[in-house]
Amino acid sequence: MNFGTTLALGAVAGGTIVLGLPIGRLKAPAEAARVVLCAAAVGVLLFLVWDVLSAAWAPIEAELTNGAGGGALAGLSVLFVLGISTGLLSVVAYERFLSRRRAAAGAGVTSSRSLATLVAVGIGVHNLAEGLAIGQSAASGALGLAAVLVIGFALHNATEGFGIVAPLAADAQRPSWGFLLLLGAIAGTPTFIGTAIGWAYATPVLSVLFLSLAAGSILYVIIQLLGIVARAHRSDLVAYGVLAGLFAGFATDAIVTLGGA
């Protein structure tokens, strides 16, 4: 996979975030449809986090198998732990900051559009890690993983649009298409940028770091989506959606493998 193709795939993975943004212009999106979509995204992400962590763990497992030990094993292990922890906890810290801003908004300090922009910025931060993982995987020759990452990230980025426009629900005036596209650019463009950076710097060390960062950010999204679907009190729809997404993830991986990637 050449550099241009990799960049194009990174753009696709980040660009799908605009698919969820039109919800901001709807007055009452169907609750059941939103629950099923979010649950399906959880299923895809469960497969994805397993796939990403497996790839991140592979260099460490190789060191263990070869009996090399020493500094290389210790360094990769530390990066693995730090990457997952940073990918998850950094977004948690941002969410706590955002919650404080939301509380302040009750006193009229922050507008709903400012909050939506802050959400887009936060999503863009962890989308950068996703782009790094895509570029790193493609550059290192793991084309199957890169393809699955693109598909998985594209699917869940489409659902992240819901989270961006959620603060706008309180607005009496619907947001303009221009403003929605701006939010999409803020949240989605870092995926493209991260893909370019990940391609340019392909080493086992950065592979472990970038993939574990992506895994941590994916875990955060799973936690958030589960919280959203739990509020609907429709465990049946959640179960159907999760199963559909999980099996779709494995089916996608099987197709990629059969294709020789």
C-alpha positions in Angstrom: 0.0 0.0 0.0 1.6 3.3 -1.1 1.6 6.6 0.7 -1.2 8.1 -1.4 -3.5 5.2 -0.9 -2.8 5.2 2.8 -3.6 8.9 3.0 -6.9 8.4 1.1 -7.9 5.6 3.5 -7.1 7.9 6.5 -9.3 10.6 4.9 -12.1 8.1 4.6 -11.7 6.9 8.2 -11.9 10.5 9.5 -14.4 11.8 6.9 -17.3 9.6 7.9 -17.8 11.7 11.0 -19.9 14.0 8.9 -22.5 11.3 8.4 -23.7 11.7 12.0 -23.8 15.5 11.9 -27.1 16.0 10.1 -28.8 14.6 13.2 -28.1 18.1 14.7 -30.7 19.5 12.3 -33.4 16.9 13.2 -35.9 17.7 16.0 -36.6 14.1 17.1 -34.4 11.3 15.7 -35.9 7.8 16.2 -34.7 6.5 19.5 -34.7 2.8 18.6 -32.6 3.5 15.5 -30.1 5.5 17.5 -29.8 2.7 20.1 -29.2 0.0 17.4 -26.6 2.1 15.6 -24.7 2.9 18.8 -24.9 -0.8 19.9 -23.6 -1.9 16.6 -20.7 0.5 16.8 -19.9 -1.0 20.2 -19.8 -4.5 18.7 -17.4 -3.3 15.9 -15.2 -1.5 18.5 -15.0 -4.6 20.7 -13.6 -6.5 17.8 -11.4 -3.6 16.9 -9.9 -3.1 20.3 -9.1 -6.9 20.4 -7.4 -6.6 16.9 -5.5 -3.5 17.8 -4.2 -4.8 21.1 -3.2 -8.1 19.5 -1.1 -6.1 17.0 0.4 -3.9 19.7 1.2 -7.0 21.8 2.9 -8.9 18.9 6.3 -7.2 19.2 6.3 -7.9 22.9 5.3 -11.5 22.4 8.1 -11.9 19.9 10.6 -10.6 22.4 9.3 -13.1 25.0 9.3 -16.0 22.5 12.9 -15.3 21.4 14.0 -15.1 25.0 15.7 -11.8 24.3 14.4 -10.0 27.4 16.4 -7.1 28.6 15.8 -3.4 27.8 13.9 -4.0 24.6 11.2 -6.1 26.3 11.0 -3.8 29.2 10.8 -0.7 27.0 8.1 -2.1 24.8 6.1 -3.3 27.8 6.2 0.2 29.4 5.1 1.7 26.1 2.2 -0.7 25.9 1.0 0.2 29.3 1.6 3.9 29.0 -0.1 4.0 25.5 -3.3 2.3 26.7 -3.4 4.4 29.9 -2.7 7.7 28.1 -5.2 6.9 25.3 -8.0 6.2 27.8 -7.2 8.6 30.7 -6.3 11.6 28.6 -9.8 11.6 27.0 -11.3 10.9 30.4 -9.6 14.0 31.7 -10.9 16.0 28.8 -14.4 14.7 29.4 -14.2 15.9 33.0 -13.0 19.3 31.8 -15.9 19.3 29.4 -18.4 18.4 32.2 -17.2 21.4 34.2 -17.8 23.6 31.2 -21.3 22.1 30.7 -22.0 22.9 34.4 -20.9 26.5 33.8 -23.1 26.7 30.7 -26.1 26.4 33.1 -25.1 29.9 34.3 -24.9 31.2 30.8 -21.1 31.1 30.5 -20.8 28.8 27.6 -23.1 28.5 24.6 -24.3 25.2 23.2 -22.3 25.9 20.0 -19.1 26.4 22.1 -19.7 23.1 23.8 -20.3 21.3 20.5 -16.9 22.8 19.3 -15.2 21.6 22.5 -16.6 18.1 21.9 -15.3 18.1 18.3 -11.8 19.2 19.6 -11.8 16.3 22.1 -12.8 13.8 19.5 -10.2 15.2 17.1 -7.5 14.5 19.7 -8.2 10.8 20.0 -8.8 10.6 16.2 -5.2 11.7 15.8 -4.1 8.5 17.6 -6.4 6.5 15.3 -4.7 8.0 12.3 -1.3 7.2 13.7 -2.3 3.6 14.1 -3.6 3.4 10.5 -0.4 5.0 9.0 1.9 2.9 11.2 0.2 -0.4 10.3 0.2 0.4 6.5 3.9 1.5 6.6 5.0 -1.6 8.5 3.3 -3.9 6.0 0.3 -5.0 8.2 -2.2 -4.3 5.4 -4.9 -6.5 6.8 -4.8 -4.6 10.1 -4.7 -1.3 8.4 -7.8 -2.1 6.3 -9.7 -3.3 9.4 -8.6 -0.2 11.3 -9.9 2.0 8.5 -13.3 0.2 8.4 -13.7 0.1 12.1 -12.7 3.8 12.7 -14.9 4.9 9.8 -17.9 3.1 11.4 -17.4 4.5 14.8 -16.5 8.0 13.6 -19.9 8.1 11.9 -21.5 7.6 15.3 -19.3 10.2 16.9 -21.2 12.8 15.0 -24.1 12.2 17.4 -22.0 13.2 20.3 -20.8 16.4 18.7 -24.2 17.7 17.9 -25.8 16.6 21.1 -25.2 20.0 22.9 -27.1 21.7 20.0 -30.3 20.0 20.9 -31.2 22.8 23.3 -30.8 25.4 20.6 -34.1 26.9 19.3 -32.3 27.7 16.0 -31.0 24.7 14.0 -27.3 24.9 13.2 -26.3 25.8 9.6 -24.7 23.2 7.3 -21.5 25.3 7.3 -21.2 25.1 11.1 -21.8 21.4 11.0 -19.1 20.9 8.4 -16.7 23.0 10.4 -17.3 20.7 13.4 -16.7 17.7 11.2 -13.4 19.2 9.9 -12.2 19.8 13.5 -13.0 16.3 14.6 -12.1 14.4 11.4 -9.0 16.1 9.9 -6.7 14.8 12.7 -7.3 11.3 11.5 -5.8 12.3 8.1 -2.9 14.1 9.8 -2.1 11.2 12.1 -2.1 8.8 9.1 0.6 10.9 7.4 2.7 11.0 10.6 2.3 7.3 11.3 3.4 6.4 7.8 6.5 8.6 8.0 7.8 7.1 11.2 7.4 3.3 11.1 9.3 1.4 13.8 8.2 -1.4 16.2 8.5 1.0 19.1 6.2 3.6 17.5 3.9 0.7 16.4 3.4 -0.4 20.0 2.9 3.2 21.1 0.5 4.3 18.4 -1.6 1.1 18.5 -1.9 1.1 22.3 -2.9 4.8 22.2 -5.6 4.0 19.7 -6.8 1.1 21.8 -7.1 3.3 24.9 -9.1 5.9 22.9 -11.3 3.1 21.5 -12.0 1.8 25.1 -13.2 5.3 26.0 -15.6 5.4 23.1 -17.0 2.0 24.0 -17.6 3.2 27.6 -19.3 6.3 26.3 -21.5 4.5 23.8 -22.5 1.9 26.4 -23.6 4.7 28.7 -25.7 6.2 26.0 -27.5 2.9 25.0 -28.0 2.0 28.7 -30.2 5.0 29.2 -32.7 3.7 26.6 -33.4 0.6 28.8 -33.7 -1.6 25.7 -31.3 -4.5 26.4 -32.8 -6.4 23.5 -31.9 -3.8 20.9 -28.5 -3.4 22.5 -27.8 -7.1 22.4 -28.8 -7.3 18.7 -26.7 -4.3 17.8 -23.6 -5.5 19.6 -23.8 -9.0 18.1 -24.3 -7.5 14.6 -21.4 -5.2 15.0 -19.1 -7.9 16.5 -19.8 -10.4 13.7 -19.5 -7.6 11.1 -16.0 -7.0 12.5 -14.9 -10.6 12.2 -16.6 -10.9 8.8 -14.6 -7.8 7.6 -11.4 -9.3 8.9 -12.1 -12.6 7.1 -12.8 -10.9 3.8 -9.5 -8.9 4.1 -7.6 -12.1 4.9 -9.2 -13.9 2.0 -8.2 -11.0 -0.2 -4.5 -11.7 0.7 -4.0 -8.6 2.8 
